[in-house]
Amino acid sequence: MRSLLRTSGALDSGLLRDVALVCLASGVVGISFGAISVAGGLPVWVPVVMSLVVYAGSAQFSAVGILLAGGGPFAAAATGLLLNTRTAAFSLAVADVLGRGPWPVRLLGAHLVTDETVAFALAQPTPARRRAAFWFSGLGLYAAWNLCVLGGALAGGAIGDTGTFGLDAAFPAVLLALVLPALRKDSGVRRAALAGAVVALAVTPVVPAGVPVLLALAGLLVVGRTA
């Protein structure tokens, strides 16, 4: 806990603003997830507990979609696990951020590894700022997501689908803004990102939602060949 408190010295107004914007975008999607789940017939506790324990937006949407379509819990869990395998690569990227502290802290850090927290951490220039960005964005996003899922679930079908208003584009747009500094700095990262984007776009019409993101990791092969 002492190490977490020390990270506060690396925060600045720009980082706090970026974290707040991502939390806002996450909250919008969380409200939609909670509302859609309950409006589809699931009890309120299902999206709430899933968000606390699983905490993976795309996997949660896919699992709920399978459940609402009549699929069993094992099929829903298997789909969520498949979509979340990409976080294994993310964990390697931020292993130095989690460090070798007490196992409860490392376990909490592993639970907070998402696309957004990794993007925040890797965009920072120093180890101290990477730790600050990871922990504060991770804790902030976890709180925002779960509170908004609860709010959406309690509201039921009154909220509707955020895609109707185009709000589903807010989250990808914010994430793209976070990774732009890394793309500007490193030509290898740009080549890998371009190759991954091509793969993802090519397979989108023929594979389930969420899988294109996983297959986009093939872009890392470009870096391996040019290193």
Buried (B, 14 or more C-beta within 10 A) or exposed (E): EEEBEEBEEBBEEEBBEBBEBBBBBBBBBBBBBBBBBBBBEBEBEBBBEBBBEBBBBBBBBBBBBBBBEEBEEEBBBBBBEBBBEBBEEBBEEBEEBBEEEEEEBBEBBEBBBBBBBBBBBBBBEEEBBBBBBBBBBBBBBBEBBBBBBBBBBEBBEEBBEBEEEEBBEBBEEBBEBBBEBBBEEEEBBBBBBEBBEEBBEEBEEEEEEBBBBBBBBBBBEBBEEEE
